[in-house]
Amino acid sequence: MEMVELNFKHRGATEVSTEVPRRVGSGLRPPQYDAVSDRASTKQPPAAQTNRRPLWHLCETLRGTSVVNLCHIAVLLFLSLPLNSQSLDSLRHLLRENNPQLQALNYEYRAASTIGRQESQLMDLEVGGGISPMPVETRLGPQIARIGVTQMLPWPGTLAAMSDLADARAQPLLEEAAARQLDLIYELEVAYYRIVEAEARIATLQTSLTLFASLREIALSRVENSRGSSVDVYRSEMETNAARREIRALEFEEALAWTRIEELVNQELPRVLVVPEPRPFPTLSGTDLYDNHPLVRIYALQEAISRRALAVNDLDARPDFGVGLEYAVMGKRTDADPEGNGQDMIMPNVMVRFPISKGKYTAKREEEELRVRVIGAQRTVVVNELRSALEAARIAAADAADRLAFLEEQIELTEAALSIARTEYANSRRPFDELLRLQNDLVDYQLQAVATRTTLFNQIATADRYLPRR
């Protein structure tokens, strides 16, 4: 993917206390005007010195006839790239590595993955014993004390089935982490494009400052020649002040977006943008388009959990076994001396536990079978939601592309009309209100184009969110 980085700094009237670096333009060509007076053509206000060329999509930006050569700009941009710039790819990598939510889900999965090893172990060894204060008399003497050891053994294969069930229950946590990662990356991209849009709007408004300053120069020239009113000068100043206030508001909005990005990646960042080239919206085709999405894969894992739970349930319905050994300490008889008098006793034993009540196992099977049906229905709901969201994003992207083409045509026409209107106003053949309205229309179309490009970026981010295989 080709990257274009834009590094700008605001100075003068547009500088704010947040010190957020300005890095991106809008991709809209500033109008080229004919010289209508010596003052308008030779004397430029301070705002012109800080004018930044709006740049978003380089190919579209360089399409107009009034733009300088593509190779020259490409070389200048390449030579000016800072080493600490933040591209979306680098930010995505930082988010995957450092985001606390993803780390918590990773630790939760690792904790759950240890349960399988716990379930695969045999049940605890039972050891019991006792001392008889009133020993029971046997043929070989009184039974003074007794100690016994018992080990229960489940039906063969039960422990392995329980371990597999525990491991299967841990797997959905990975899919939850993957789905959460897609959501966080989407939030990151939306915040990033919000910064891009703010930068582009600032660049457009900076261009409008230059244009309003030019209007003010023309109005002053007419006032000095007693052909105009000083009200036109004040109205130009009012428009300039409004544009500067909007720039400051955008700078604060940009600072908030950077704060959100730093929260997502869990570290402070050099606030330098690298704007990626827009990509075409993906083709939505194929019946298995959504099968690889974590929100869909999680249901397949839940079905596997139900199947393994059924296997464990069938094994639980079978008998359990127990083996043990008892050791009895015997005292000697005093009233007789039989052979083996006082000899201790060792007695092995075997136990079998039969599950008599089968009702709970039957009910458990019915529960899991119904749960599989629930999972299938929920999967259908999620697939339909994904399909609907992607279709809505595709429609929005198509509408934005069509609207952008319309706005670019309107910008060209407005620039041409404004150039003529400026000349006629300088020659006292057009009122100031019409000139100001055309100027505001031009800025409005440019800002709408900026917002439309942001819509295109956001729809691509939506596709990435719901089509992770891309």
TAHU-V438336 format. One record per residue. N is the residue number from 1. D_FIRST is the distance of its C-alpha to the first C-alpha in Angstrom with 1 decimal. Layout:
n->N d_first->D_FIRST
n->N d_first->D_FIRST
//
This chain:
n->1 d_first->0.0
n->2 d_first->3.7
n->3 d_first->6.4
n->4 d_first->9.9
n->5 d_first->12.8
n->6 d_first->16.2
n->7 d_first->19.3
n->8 d_first->22.6
n->9 d_first->26.0
n->10 d_first->28.7
n->11 d_first->32.1
n->12 d_first->35.5
n->13 d_first->36.2
n->14 d_first->32.9
n->15 d_first->33.0
n->16 d_first->33.6
n->17 d_first->34.8
n->18 d_first->31.7
n->19 d_first->30.0
n->20 d_first->26.5
n->21 d_first->24.2
n->22 d_first->22.8
n->23 d_first->19.2
n->24 d_first->17.8
n->25 d_first->19.2
n->26 d_first->19.5
n->27 d_first->18.5
n->28 d_first->22.1
n->29 d_first->24.2
n->30 d_first->27.4
n->31 d_first->30.4
n->32 d_first->32.3
n->33 d_first->36.0
n->34 d_first->39.0
n->35 d_first->41.4
n->36 d_first->44.2
n->37 d_first->46.2
n->38 d_first->46.5
n->39 d_first->45.6
n->40 d_first->42.5
n->41 d_first->41.2
n->42 d_first->42.0
n->43 d_first->42.2
n->44 d_first->39.1
n->45 d_first->39.3
n->46 d_first->37.6
n->47 d_first->34.9
n->48 d_first->33.6
n->49 d_first->33.0
n->50 d_first->30.5
n->51 d_first->28.7
n->52 d_first->24.9
n->53 d_first->22.9
n->54 d_first->21.0
n->55 d_first->17.2
n->56 d_first->14.8
n->57 d_first->13.0
n->58 d_first->13.2
n->59 d_first->14.0
n->60 d_first->16.6
n->61 d_first->17.9
n->62 d_first->18.7
n->63 d_first->20.3
n->64 d_first->23.7
n->65 d_first->26.4
n->66 d_first->27.1
n->67 d_first->23.8
n->68 d_first->23.7
n->69 d_first->21.9
n->70 d_first->18.1
n->71 d_first->18.3
n->72 d_first->20.5
n->73 d_first->18.4
n->74 d_first->15.2
n->75 d_first->17.5
n->76 d_first->19.1
n->77 d_first->16.0
n->78 d_first->14.9
n->79 d_first->18.5
n->80 d_first->18.8
n->81 d_first->16.1
n->82 d_first->18.2
n->83 d_first->17.9
n->84 d_first->18.6
n->85 d_first->15.8
n->86 d_first->14.7
n->87 d_first->11.1
n->88 d_first->11.0
n->89 d_first->10.1
n->90 d_first->13.0
n->91 d_first->15.2
n->92 d_first->14.8
n->93 d_first->15.9
n->94 d_first->18.7
n->95 d_first->19.8
n->96 d_first->20.1
n->97 d_first->22.1
n->98 d_first->24.2
n->99 d_first->24.9
n->100 d_first->28.7
n->101 d_first->28.7
n->102 d_first->26.6
n->103 d_first->28.8
n->104 d_first->31.9
n->105 d_first->30.8
n->106 d_first->30.1
n->107 d_first->33.5
n->108 d_first->35.1
n->109 d_first->33.8
n->110 d_first->35.1
n->111 d_first->38.4
n->112 d_first->38.7
n->113 d_first->37.9
n->114 d_first->41.0
n->115 d_first->43.3
n->116 d_first->43.3
n->117 d_first->44.8
n->118 d_first->47.4
n->119 d_first->48.4
n->120 d_first->48.9
n->121 d_first->51.7
n->122 d_first->55.4
n->123 d_first->57.3
n->124 d_first->59.1
n->125 d_first->62.4
n->126 d_first->65.4
n->127 d_first->68.3
n->128 d_first->71.4
n->129 d_first->75.0
n->130 d_first->78.1
n->131 d_first->81.6
n->132 d_first->84.6
n->133 d_first->87.2
n->134 d_first->89.6
n->135 d_first->88.9
n->136 d_first->89.3
n->137 d_first->92.1
n->138 d_first->91.3
n->139 d_first->93.4
n->140 d_first->92.1
n->141 d_first->92.2
n->142 d_first->90.5
n->143 d_first->86.7
n->144 d_first->85.8
n->145 d_first->82.0
n->146 d_first->79.1
n->147 d_first->75.4
n->148 d_first->72.9
n->149 d_first->69.4
n->150 d_first->67.4
n->151 d_first->63.9
n->152 d_first->62.5
n->153 d_first->60.4
n->154 d_first->58.3
n->155 d_first->58.3
n->156 d_first->56.4
n->157 d_first->52.6
n->158 d_first->52.7
n->159 d_first->51.1
n->160 d_first->48.2
n->161 d_first->47.7
n->162 d_first->47.7
n->163 d_first->45.2
n->164 d_first->42.9
n->165 d_first->43.3
n->166 d_first->42.4
n->167 d_first->39.3
n->168 d_first->38.3
n->169 d_first->38.9
n->170 d_first->36.4
n->171 d_first->33.5
n->172 d_first->32.9
n->173 d_first->32.2
n->174 d_first->29.0
n->175 d_first->27.9
n->176 d_first->29.0
n->177 d_first->26.8
n->178 d_first->23.8
n->179 d_first->24.6
n->180 d_first->25.1
n->181 d_first->21.9
n->182 d_first->20.1
n->183 d_first->22.3
n->184 d_first->21.7
n->185 d_first->17.9
n->186 d_first->18.5
n->187 d_first->20.9
n->188 d_first->18.5
n->189 d_first->15.8
n->190 d_first->18.7
n->191 d_first->20.1
n->192 d_first->16.9
n->193 d_first->16.6
n->194 d_first->20.4
n->195 d_first->19.9
n->196 d_first->17.4
n->197 d_first->20.0
n->198 d_first->22.8
n->199 d_first->21.3
n->200 d_first->20.9
n->201 d_first->24.4
n->202 d_first->25.8
n->203 d_first->24.4
n->204 d_first->26.0
n->205 d_first->29.2
n->206 d_first->29.2
n->207 d_first->29.2
n->208 d_first->32.0
n->209 d_first->34.0
n->210 d_first->34.0
n->211 d_first->35.2
n->212 d_first->37.8
n->213 d_first->39.0
n->214 d_first->39.4
n->215 d_first->41.4
n->216 d_first->43.5
n->217 d_first->44.3
n->218 d_first->45.4
n->219 d_first->47.5
n->220 d_first->49.1
n->221 d_first->49.9
n->222 d_first->51.6
n->223 d_first->53.5
n->224 d_first->54.7
n->225 d_first->55.9
n->226 d_first->57.6
n->227 d_first->55.5
n->228 d_first->53.5
n->229 d_first->53.7
n->230 d_first->52.5
n->231 d_first->51.3
n->232 d_first->48.3
n->233 d_first->47.5
n->234 d_first->47.7
n->235 d_first->45.5
n->236 d_first->42.8
n->237 d_first->43.2
n->238 d_first->43.0
n->239 d_first->39.7
n->240 d_first->38.4
n->241 d_first->39.5
n->242 d_first->37.9
n->243 d_first->34.5
n->244 d_first->34.8
n->245 d_first->35.8
n->246 d_first->32.8
n->247 d_first->30.5
n->248 d_first->32.3
n->249 d_first->31.9
n->250 d_first->28.2
n->251 d_first->28.1
n->252 d_first->30.0
n->253 d_first->27.8
n->254 d_first->24.7
n->255 d_first->26.7
n->256 d_first->27.5
n->257 d_first->23.9
n->258 d_first->23.1
n->259 d_first->26.2
n->260 d_first->25.0
n->261 d_first->21.7
n->262 d_first->23.8
n->263 d_first->26.1
n->264 d_first->23.4
n->265 d_first->22.1
n->266 d_first->25.8
n->267 d_first->25.5
n->268 d_first->25.4
n->269 d_first->22.3
n->270 d_first->21.7
n->271 d_first->21.0
n->272 d_first->18.1
n->273 d_first->15.1
n->274 d_first->11.5
n->275 d_first->10.5
n->276 d_first->7.1
n->277 d_first->6.9
n->278 d_first->9.3
n->279 d_first->9.0
n->280 d_first->12.3
n->281 d_first->14.8
n->282 d_first->15.5
n->283 d_first->18.7
n->284 d_first->21.5
n->285 d_first->23.7
n->286 d_first->25.7
n->287 d_first->28.6
n->288 d_first->27.0
n->289 d_first->23.8
n->290 d_first->24.8
n->291 d_first->26.7
n->292 d_first->24.0
n->293 d_first->23.7
n->294 d_first->25.6
n->295 d_first->27.8
n->296 d_first->28.9
n->297 d_first->29.1
n->298 d_first->31.4
n->299 d_first->34.0
n->300 d_first->34.1
n->301 d_first->34.8
n->302 d_first->37.5
n->303 d_first->39.1
n->304 d_first->39.2
n->305 d_first->40.8
n->306 d_first->43.5
n->307 d_first->44.2
n->308 d_first->44.6
n->309 d_first->46.8
n->310 d_first->49.0
n->311 d_first->49.3
n->312 d_first->50.4
n->313 d_first->52.8
n->314 d_first->54.5
n->315 d_first->55.0
n->316 d_first->56.4
n->317 d_first->59.0
n->318 d_first->60.4
n->319 d_first->63.0
n->320 d_first->62.3
n->321 d_first->64.4
n->322 d_first->65.8
n->323 d_first->67.7
n->324 d_first->69.8
n->325 d_first->72.6
n->326 d_first->75.5
n->327 d_first->77.8
n->328 d_first->81.1
n->329 d_first->83.3
n->330 d_first->86.9
n->331 d_first->90.1
n->332 d_first->93.4
n->333 d_first->96.3
n->334 d_first->99.5
n->335 d_first->101.7
n->336 d_first->101.0
n->337 d_first->99.4
n->338 d_first->97.6
n->339 d_first->95.6
n->340 d_first->92.2
n->341 d_first->93.5
n->342 d_first->90.7
n->343 d_first->88.0
n->344 d_first->84.5
n->345 d_first->82.7
n->346 d_first->79.3
n->347 d_first->78.1
n->348 d_first->74.8
n->349 d_first->73.6
n->350 d_first->71.0
n->351 d_first->69.7
n->352 d_first->68.0
n->353 d_first->66.5
n->354 d_first->66.4
n->355 d_first->64.3
n->356 d_first->67.0
n->357 d_first->65.2
n->358 d_first->62.7
n->359 d_first->61.9
n->360 d_first->59.1
n->361 d_first->57.3
n->362 d_first->57.6
n->363 d_first->56.4
n->364 d_first->53.4
n->365 d_first->52.5
n->366 d_first->52.8
n->367 d_first->50.6
n->368 d_first->47.7
n->369 d_first->48.0
n->370 d_first->47.8
n->371 d_first->44.9
n->372 d_first->43.0
n->373 d_first->43.6
n->374 d_first->42.5
n->375 d_first->39.2
n->376 d_first->38.7
n->377 d_first->39.4
n->378 d_first->37.0
n->379 d_first->34.2
n->380 d_first->34.8
n->381 d_first->34.7
n->382 d_first->31.3
n->383 d_first->29.8
n->384 d_first->31.3
n->385 d_first->29.8
n->386 d_first->26.3
n->387 d_first->26.8
n->388 d_first->28.2
n->389 d_first->25.5
n->390 d_first->22.7
n->391 d_first->24.9
n->392 d_first->25.5
n->393 d_first->21.8
n->394 d_first->21.3
n->395 d_first->24.3
n->396 d_first->23.3
n->397 d_first->19.9
n->398 d_first->21.8
n->399 d_first->24.4
n->400 d_first->22.0
n->401 d_first->20.4
n->402 d_first->24.0
n->403 d_first->25.1
n->404 d_first->22.4
n->405 d_first->23.6
n->406 d_first->27.1
n->407 d_first->26.5
n->408 d_first->24.9
n->409 d_first->28.1
n->410 d_first->30.3
n->411 d_first->28.8
n->412 d_first->29.5
n->413 d_first->33.0
n->414 d_first->33.8
n->415 d_first->32.8
n->416 d_first->35.2
n->417 d_first->37.9
n->418 d_first->37.6
n->419 d_first->37.9
n->420 d_first->41.1
n->421 d_first->42.4
n->422 d_first->42.0
n->423 d_first->44.1
n->424 d_first->46.7
n->425 d_first->46.9
n->426 d_first->47.5
n->427 d_first->50.2
n->428 d_first->51.7
n->429 d_first->51.0
n->430 d_first->48.7
n->431 d_first->49.0
n->432 d_first->46.7
n->433 d_first->46.0
n->434 d_first->44.2
n->435 d_first->42.2
n->436 d_first->41.2
n->437 d_first->40.3
n->438 d_first->38.1
n->439 d_first->36.4
n->440 d_first->35.9
n->441 d_first->34.6
n->442 d_first->32.0
n->443 d_first->30.8
n->444 d_first->31.0
n->445 d_first->28.9
n->446 d_first->26.2
n->447 d_first->26.2
n->448 d_first->26.2
n->449 d_first->23.0
n->450 d_first->21.4
n->451 d_first->22.6
n->452 d_first->21.5
n->453 d_first->17.8
n->454 d_first->18.2
n->455 d_first->19.7
n->456 d_first->16.7
n->457 d_first->14.4
n->458 d_first->17.2
n->459 d_first->17.6
n->460 d_first->14.1
n->461 d_first->15.0
n->462 d_first->18.3
n->463 d_first->16.8
n->464 d_first->15.0
n->465 d_first->18.4
n->466 d_first->20.4
n->467 d_first->18.3
n->468 d_first->17.3
n->469 d_first->16.8
n->470 d_first->13.4
//
